[in-house]
Amino acid sequence: MNIIFVLIPLGLVLLAFAVWAFFWAVGNGQFDDLETPAWRILMDDDRRPPPLRNPDESTEKDIDPTTGSSDER
């Protein structure tokens, strides 16, 4: 029965935090535009994708990230 004296204040603190987080999100514009991100994925890109690089034909020095040394091909 004594645990109820811990759980009720803890629940009230969590509720207060959730209410504060909601009003902070509304104040910072998190809910201003809910439709554009959903439509953006459906719109076509006007840019072409970058050309694929053939891993056998390298014009630059390949640097091994673990050792930092360069490996010229």
N, C-alpha and C positions, 0 to 999 in steps of 0.2 A: 504494500500500500504506500510505502514511502517513496517509491519510484515515481509515483504520479506527481510528486512535488518537484521532480526534475524534468519529467517529460512535458508537462504543461508549459512551463517557462521556455523550454527549448523549442517547443512547437510555435510559441508566440514569437520568439526571436527569428525562427526560420520564415514565418509568415511575414514579419516586418521586412526581412531582407528581400523576399520575393516581391513585395509591394514596391519597395524602393527600387529594385532592379527594373521592374516594369515601367515605373514613371521615369527613370533615367533613360531607358531605351526610347520611350515616346518623346522625351525632351531632346534627345540627340538625333531624331529623325530616322530611327530604324524602321518605322512603319509608314513613312511618307509615300513610298511608291512600291506597291506590292505586285503590280501587273507587269511592269517593264522587264524585270529579270526573267519572267516566264516567257514573254514574247521574244526576248533577245535570242534565245536558243533556237527558235524556229526561223529566224531571219537568215537569209543567205549572206555569206561572206563575199565581199567583192574582191578580196585579195586571193592570189594564187598561193598554194602551199609552197614552201621552199623546196628546191630540187633535192632529191635524195643523194647522199654522198656515198660513193663507193668506198668501202673501208680499205680496199687494196690500193687505191690511188690516193695517196696523201701528199699534199704539196707543202704542208707545214711539218715542223718537228713534232713528233708525238712525245709527250712528257708523261712519264710514269708518276702518278700522284703519290705512290707509296714511297718511292725513293727520291723523286725530284730530278732524276737524271733524264737527259733527252736521248731519244733513240731515232737516229736519222735513218731513213729508208732510202 
